[in-house]
Structures are given as C-alpha cells and as structure tokens.
Amino acid sequence: MYNKHNFNSMRALPGASHYHGGMLVEPKATVCTDGHALIKVTAPEGDVADYPDAENALREFESFVISRENALAAGELASKVGRPFMPILKNIILTALNGSKRWAWGLATERKELSCVVEDQKFPNYENIFPKQAPLQTVVFDGKILAPLVKFLADLGTTSSKNHAALRLSLYSPESKGIMKIEVKNADTGQLGAVLVMPMSPKSFE
C-alpha cells in the first residue's frame, strides 16, 4: 500500500529517466534516482486488509521497476483524492489482474485503475550507496523554511551558461548550536549569497 508521496518523489528528480532505472517499487517502499540524488520513501503505516476490495491486493511480491511516466501518473491519481470517508482510501494498492500488475486506486465508492507496464530492467543496488558508518553530526531543520531558502540560492547561482547552481553547505559544531550556512556565487554577476539556518530540537524529528 502506497500514497501520493511515494510516487510524487519522482517529481523532485526532473532528470530521472529509464536510463536510471525508472522507479523501484518494493513491498514497503519506493526508490528513484537521477544519478545525482536518490529518494527512498517508505510505505504508509496501515493494513492493506482494511482497504475496500482488498481481496485483490498483492501482499507479497518481488520488487519491480515502473517507468517515470507510470510513477507520475500514479502520483497524480493519488493527489486528486479529496477527503474520503475512510482515510485509507487516500492510498494506492497493488493488484494482479489478467496476469498483469496494476495500480488500483479507490475514492469512496468510485474506483479508478491505472494499468502499469513493468519494465524489464534492473534497478541499481542502492543499498550500497547509503553510508554504513555513523554520521559525524546530526541536526534537525524545518523543511518548510529550508526549501524556499535553497530555491532562492539556486536561482541566484544559476547563470546563462550553466543550468545548475553549486551550493556550498557548512555545518558547524554543536558548540555553534548546529547552525548551518549555505552559500552560492553567481559567476556572471559576481554576487554572493549566504543563508544561516537555525536548527530545531532533535525531538522534532521523532
């Protein structure tokens, strides 16, 4: 069982394509990458048995890959859910119909289905990418504050000759209260941009 966030993660990687393996669908997570960044989103908590018409739901299956287009289409369907009488209806379940895999999406008494072609390709072994050692420092920041700041700096650093902006991230010691500094330079105008972000309480992540 999945929700819109599992598939809309593909929107955060506009450069992702079938050359990078599309989206990997695991029984309890989805994973996508564009070769520069990787996003893994676990499945929402809940029992698929509580989903209406759940008798067709696949509860055990081998991981498989779907295309970027299919992932975006599934995310769009789930994003259109309003406020169903059962919160679980905001989710998407995987079913097997006529020997093929499909995404079945339910909203109240209405049911919509998205046929999904399983790609005949292997997804990169992403588990080897995640660091095994403990992090040097862990700090919690407010994503609602951080996102527009990063976008502003990215826009500031983008030049006419490059469609990307190199941001420099500095994370200071606990003695500095975990302050993070993000910097950028625009090579065309010579402008420098710097943002200081204050951390949140570690309990905010729990």
Buried (B, 14 or more C-beta within 10 A) or exposed (E): BBBBBBBBBBBEBEEBBEEBBBBBBBEEBBBBBBEEEBBBBEBBEEEBEEBBEBEEBBEEEEEBBBBBBBBBBBBBBBEEBEEBEEEBBBBBBBBEEEEEBBBBBBBEEEEEEBEBEBBEEEBBEBEEEEEEEEEEEEBBBEEEEBEEBBEBBBEBBBEEEEEEBEBEEEBBEEEEEBBBBBBBBBBEEEEEBEBEBEBBEEEEEE
